Amino acid sequence: MRPIRNALIAACAVLSCAGAATAQTYPSKPVRVIVPFTPGGISDVLARVMAQQLTTSMGQQFVVDNRPGAGTTIAGDMVAKAPPDGYTIYFIDMTTHAINATLYSKLPFDSVKDFTQIAMLAQTPLVMVVHPSLPVKNVKELIAFAKSRPDQVSYGSSGNGTILHLTGETLNTMGGVRMVHVPYKGSAPAVAAVLGGEIAVTFGTTPAAIANVQAGKLRAIGVTTAKRSPALPDVPAIGETLKGFDIVLYSGIMGPPKMSPEVVARLNKELSRLVTLPNIKDAWAKQGADPVSMTPEQVTAHLQADIQKLGKLVKAAGAKID
């Protein structure tokens, strides 16, 4: 028995050394960073800042590869089926990824098990905006306005089941109002619809909202996070009016399943350091994002909790994609 035991110990030692060696040499070639959205959006901007910083600090190119379509599921499927060697990683809107677990009746992957959770990088609020001609200046006034006009006030989203749709339905439920949902093919068309007077309300990402608010084209009346956003300190949190209202866009990094724990730890350590750098904090702030740092285990727990939380909102909204 002793020879067998010694052989097992030796084998484990070899595997441990191999993992350590992999972590020490990683990355030894360019790393592809899959982004499931088109260039120019907040996820793409954050991903490119991150990739540039990793290229500098880790000595290999981190190359952004935009793979939009089907609500991020095309990119997700690519990552889930990629080799688990750390040379394909996924810059993902974790909130959308969590929503899709319930929204889609059939996914080509398991939203948790078919990925390796690596790091969390940022959290970003949505901003509730209205046309300046609408006679409301805060969430309380909007609720009163909508209650006096049931089924007459419309809000736009980037499509059925998206975070914008779920945010609007959460406002309907918690505010006791009946605003009408109007889905568009993206957040930009929804904002354009408010600018053009087609709809009354939408929820925008912070950079787009700030630009339009500063130009006087839109009025910001609330942010969707529990606390006010540093990017818009004068805009109240919706939770100040509706206690418990808290909807956040989380951005993070995942990889294919069964990645080496040593490579995951190496990436997590570097990404956790990255979000503390002044230039990264400044870049995040320009996008209205706050830096976030989590261990891989915390990312997994957070994702699982969001799937449960947002799944209830999806079901309450009656959203489903076959």
C-alpha positions as CSV (number, residue, x, y, z in Angstrom):
1,M,0.0,0.0,0.0
2,R,2.9,2.4,0.8
3,P,4.3,2.4,-2.8
4,I,0.8,3.3,-4.1
5,R,0.4,6.0,-1.5
6,N,3.8,7.4,-2.3
7,A,3.0,7.4,-6.0
8,L,-0.3,9.3,-5.4
9,I,1.5,11.9,-3.3
10,A,4.2,12.3,-6.1
11,A,1.5,12.6,-8.7
12,C,-0.3,15.3,-6.7
13,A,2.9,17.1,-6.2
14,V,3.6,17.1,-10.0
15,L,0.1,18.4,-10.7
16,S,0.5,21.1,-8.1
17,C,3.9,22.2,-9.6
18,A,2.3,22.1,-13.1
19,G,-0.5,24.4,-11.9
20,A,2.0,26.8,-10.3
21,A,4.2,26.8,-13.4
22,T,1.1,27.6,-15.6
23,A,0.2,30.5,-13.4
24,Q,3.8,31.8,-13.4
25,T,4.0,31.7,-17.2
26,Y,0.5,32.9,-17.9
27,P,-0.1,34.6,-20.2
28,S,2.4,33.4,-22.8
29,K,0.4,34.5,-25.8
30,P,-2.4,37.1,-26.6
31,V,-5.7,36.7,-24.7
32,R,-9.0,37.2,-26.4
33,V,-11.5,39.3,-24.5
34,I,-15.1,38.5,-25.7
35,V,-17.5,41.4,-25.3
36,P,-21.2,40.6,-26.1
37,F,-22.1,44.1,-27.3
38,T,-21.3,46.4,-30.2
39,P,-18.4,48.8,-30.0
40,G,-19.1,52.1,-28.2
41,G,-21.4,51.0,-25.4
42,I,-20.4,51.1,-21.7
43,S,-19.4,47.5,-21.6
44,D,-17.2,47.9,-24.7
45,V,-15.6,51.1,-23.2
46,L,-14.8,49.5,-19.9
47,A,-13.5,46.3,-21.5
48,R,-11.1,48.3,-23.7
49,V,-9.8,50.3,-20.8
50,M,-9.3,47.0,-18.8
51,A,-7.7,45.2,-21.8
52,Q,-5.2,48.1,-22.3
53,Q,-4.2,48.0,-18.7
54,L,-3.8,44.2,-18.6
55,T,-1.7,44.4,-21.8
56,T,0.7,46.8,-20.0
57,S,0.8,44.9,-16.7
58,M,0.8,41.3,-17.9
59,G,3.1,41.6,-20.9
60,Q,0.8,40.1,-23.5
61,Q,-1.9,41.6,-25.7
62,F,-5.5,41.4,-24.4
63,V,-7.5,41.9,-27.5
64,V,-11.2,42.9,-27.4
65,D,-13.4,40.8,-29.7
66,N,-17.0,42.2,-30.0
67,R,-19.6,39.4,-30.5
68,P,-23.0,41.0,-30.2
69,G,-26.4,39.3,-30.7
70,A,-29.2,37.4,-29.2
71,G,-29.0,39.2,-25.9
72,T,-25.4,38.2,-25.2
73,T,-26.2,34.4,-25.7
74,I,-24.1,34.1,-28.9
75,A,-21.0,35.4,-27.1
76,G,-21.9,33.3,-24.0
77,D,-22.0,30.1,-26.0
78,M,-18.7,30.9,-27.6
79,V,-17.0,31.3,-24.2
80,A,-18.7,28.3,-22.7
81,K,-17.3,26.1,-25.5
82,A,-13.8,27.7,-25.6
83,P,-10.7,25.9,-24.3
84,P,-10.3,26.4,-20.5
85,D,-6.7,27.6,-20.9
86,G,-7.3,31.3,-19.9
87,Y,-6.8,32.6,-23.4
88,T,-10.4,33.3,-23.9
89,I,-12.1,35.4,-21.3
90,Y,-15.5,37.1,-21.1
91,F,-16.2,40.7,-20.2
92,I,-19.8,40.3,-19.3
93,D,-22.7,42.4,-18.1
94,M,-23.4,40.1,-15.2
95,T,-26.9,41.5,-14.7
96,T,-28.0,40.6,-18.3
97,H,-26.3,37.2,-17.9
98,A,-28.3,36.6,-14.8
99,I,-31.6,37.7,-16.4
100,N,-31.1,35.4,-19.4
101,A,-31.1,32.4,-17.1
102,T,-34.8,32.8,-16.7
103,L,-35.7,34.9,-19.7
104,Y,-34.7,32.3,-22.3
105,S,-36.6,29.0,-22.2
106,K,-33.7,27.3,-23.9
107,L,-30.1,28.3,-23.5
108,P,-27.1,26.4,-25.0
109,F,-25.4,26.6,-21.6
110,D,-25.9,26.7,-17.9
111,S,-25.4,30.3,-16.7
112,V,-23.3,29.3,-13.7
113,K,-21.9,25.8,-14.2
114,D,-20.7,26.3,-17.8
115,F,-18.5,29.2,-16.8
116,T,-15.6,30.0,-14.5
117,Q,-16.4,33.1,-12.4
118,I,-13.2,35.1,-12.2
119,A,-13.7,38.7,-11.0
120,M,-16.2,41.6,-10.6
121,L,-15.0,45.0,-11.8
122,A,-17.7,47.6,-11.8
123,Q,-21.3,48.5,-10.8
124,T,-23.3,51.1,-12.7
125,P,-26.7,52.6,-12.1
126,L,-29.3,53.3,-14.7
127,V,-30.7,56.8,-14.8
128,M,-34.4,57.5,-15.1
129,V,-35.0,60.3,-17.6
130,V,-38.0,62.2,-19.0
131,H,-38.6,64.8,-21.6
132,P,-38.2,68.3,-20.1
133,S,-41.8,69.1,-21.2
134,L,-43.2,66.4,-18.9
135,P,-44.5,68.2,-15.7
136,V,-42.5,66.1,-13.2
137,K,-39.2,66.8,-11.5
138,N,-38.8,63.8,-9.3
139,V,-40.0,60.2,-8.8
140,K,-42.8,61.1,-6.4
141,E,-44.2,63.6,-9.0
142,L,-43.9,61.0,-11.8
143,I,-45.8,58.4,-9.7
144,A,-48.6,60.9,-9.0
145,F,-48.7,61.9,-12.7
146,A,-48.9,58.2,-13.8
147,K,-51.5,57.3,-11.2
148,S,-53.8,60.1,-12.5
149,R,-53.3,58.7,-16.0
150,P,-53.4,54.9,-15.8
151,D,-52.2,53.1,-19.0
152,Q,-51.5,56.5,-20.6
153,V,-47.9,57.1,-19.6
154,S,-45.4,55.1,-21.6
155,Y,-41.9,54.0,-20.8
156,G,-39.3,52.6,-23.3
157,S,-36.9,49.8,-22.9
158,S,-34.2,48.0,-25.0
159,G,-36.4,45.0,-25.5
160,N,-38.6,42.5,-23.7
161,G,-36.9,41.0,-20.7
162,T,-34.0,43.4,-20.7
163,I,-32.9,45.2,-17.5
164,L,-34.6,48.4,-18.7
165,H,-37.9,46.5,-19.1
166,L,-37.6,44.9,-15.6
167,T,-36.7,48.3,-14.1
168,G,-39.8,49.8,-15.5
169,E,-42.0,46.9,-14.3
170,T,-40.4,47.1,-10.9
171,L,-41.3,50.8,-10.8
172,N,-44.9,49.9,-11.8
173,T,-45.2,47.4,-9.0
174,M,-43.5,49.3,-6.2
175,G,-45.1,52.6,-7.2
176,G,-48.5,51.2,-7.7
177,V,-48.8,52.6,-11.2
178,R,-49.6,51.3,-14.7
179,M,-47.1,52.8,-17.2
180,V,-47.2,51.1,-20.6
181,H,-44.1,49.3,-21.8
182,V,-42.8,50.1,-25.3
183,P,-39.9,47.9,-26.4
184,Y,-37.2,49.1,-28.8
185,K,-34.2,47.4,-30.4
186,G,-31.8,49.0,-28.0
187,S,-31.3,51.6,-25.3
188,A,-30.2,54.3,-27.8
189,P,-33.6,54.1,-29.8
190,A,-35.4,54.3,-26.5
191,V,-33.6,57.4,-25.5
192,A,-34.3,58.8,-29.0
193,A,-38.0,58.1,-28.5
194,V,-38.0,60.2,-25.3
195,L,-36.1,63.0,-27.0
196,G,-38.7,62.9,-29.8
197,G,-41.7,62.9,-27.5
198,E,-42.9,59.4,-28.5
199,I,-42.7,58.1,-25.0
200,A,-42.5,59.8,-21.6
201,V,-39.8,57.8,-19.7
202,T,-36.9,55.6,-20.1
203,F,-33.8,54.4,-18.2
204,G,-30.4,55.2,-19.7
205,T,-26.8,54.3,-18.9
206,T,-25.0,57.0,-17.1
207,P,-22.8,58.5,-19.9
208,A,-25.7,58.9,-22.4
209,A,-28.0,60.3,-19.7
210,I,-25.4,62.8,-18.4
211,A,-24.7,64.1,-22.0
212,N,-28.4,64.6,-22.7
213,V,-29.2,66.1,-19.3
214,Q,-26.3,68.5,-19.5
215,A,-27.5,69.6,-22.9
216,G,-31.0,70.2,-21.5
217,K,-32.5,67.6,-23.8
218,L,-33.6,65.3,-20.9
219,R,-34.4,65.6,-17.2
220,A,-32.9,63.1,-14.8
221,I,-35.3,62.3,-12.0
222,G,-33.7,59.3,-10.3
223,V,-31.0,56.7,-10.3
224,T,-31.8,53.0,-9.9
225,T,-29.2,52.2,-7.2
226,A,-29.9,52.3,-3.5
227,K,-27.7,55.3,-3.0
228,R,-27.0,58.3,-5.2
229,S,-24.4,58.0,-7.9
230,P,-21.2,60.0,-7.6
231,A,-21.5,60.8,-11.3
232,L,-24.9,62.5,-10.7
233,P,-24.8,63.5,-7.0
234,D,-27.8,65.9,-7.4
235,V,-30.1,63.2,-8.8
236,P,-32.0,61.3,-6.0
237,A,-31.9,57.5,-5.8
238,I,-35.3,56.1,-6.6
239,G,-34.9,54.2,-3.3
240,E,-35.3,57.5,-1.5
241,T,-38.9,57.4,-2.6
242,L,-39.5,53.7,-3.0
243,K,-37.7,51.9,-0.2
244,G,-35.8,48.8,-1.4
245,F,-35.6,49.9,-5.0
246,D,-32.1,48.8,-6.1
247,I,-31.3,47.7,-9.6
248,V,-27.6,47.7,-10.6
249,L,-25.6,46.8,-13.7
250,Y,-22.7,44.7,-12.7
251,S,-19.7,44.1,-15.0
252,G,-17.3,41.3,-14.5
253,I,-15.0,38.6,-16.0
254,M,-15.8,35.0,-16.5
255,G,-14.1,32.2,-18.6
256,P,-14.9,28.8,-19.9
257,P,-15.6,26.0,-17.4
258,K,-12.9,24.1,-15.6
259,M,-10.2,26.8,-15.8
260,S,-7.0,26.2,-13.8
261,P,-7.5,27.6,-10.3
262,E,-4.0,29.0,-10.4
263,V,-4.8,31.0,-13.6
264,V,-8.1,32.2,-12.1
265,A,-6.3,33.3,-9.0
266,R,-3.6,35.1,-11.1
267,L,-6.3,37.0,-13.1
268,N,-8.4,37.8,-10.1
269,K,-5.3,39.2,-8.3
270,E,-4.4,41.4,-11.2
271,L,-8.0,42.6,-11.9
272,S,-8.5,43.4,-8.2
273,R,-5.3,45.5,-8.3
274,L,-6.4,47.1,-11.5
275,V,-9.6,48.6,-10.2
276,T,-7.7,50.4,-7.4
277,L,-5.5,52.4,-9.9
278,P,-6.2,56.1,-10.2
279,N,-6.4,56.0,-14.0
280,I,-8.9,53.1,-13.9
281,K,-11.0,54.9,-11.2
282,D,-11.1,58.0,-13.4
283,A,-12.0,55.9,-16.5
284,W,-14.8,54.2,-14.6
285,A,-16.1,57.5,-13.2
286,K,-16.4,58.9,-16.7
287,Q,-18.8,56.0,-17.4
288,G,-20.6,56.6,-14.1
289,A,-19.3,53.3,-12.8
290,D,-17.9,52.4,-9.4
291,P,-15.0,50.0,-9.0
292,V,-15.9,46.6,-7.4
293,S,-13.6,43.8,-6.3
294,M,-14.7,40.3,-5.4
295,T,-13.1,36.9,-5.0
296,P,-14.1,34.2,-7.6
297,E,-16.2,32.6,-4.9
298,Q,-18.0,35.9,-4.1
299,V,-18.7,36.4,-7.8
300,T,-20.3,33.0,-8.1
301,A,-22.5,33.6,-5.0
302,H,-23.4,37.1,-6.3
303,L,-24.4,35.6,-9.7
304,Q,-26.5,32.9,-8.2
305,A,-28.3,35.4,-6.0
306,D,-28.9,37.7,-8.9
307,I,-30.4,34.9,-11.0
308,Q,-32.9,34.3,-8.2
309,K,-33.7,38.0,-7.6
310,L,-33.9,39.0,-11.3
311,G,-35.7,35.7,-12.2
312,K,-38.6,36.8,-10.0
313,L,-38.7,40.1,-11.9
314,V,-38.7,38.3,-15.3
315,K,-41.6,36.1,-14.2
316,A,-43.5,39.0,-12.7
317,A,-43.1,40.9,-16.0
318,G,-44.3,37.9,-18.0
319,A,-41.2,38.1,-20.2
320,K,-40.1,35.0,-22.1
321,I,-37.9,34.3,-25.2
322,D,-38.1,30.9,-26.8
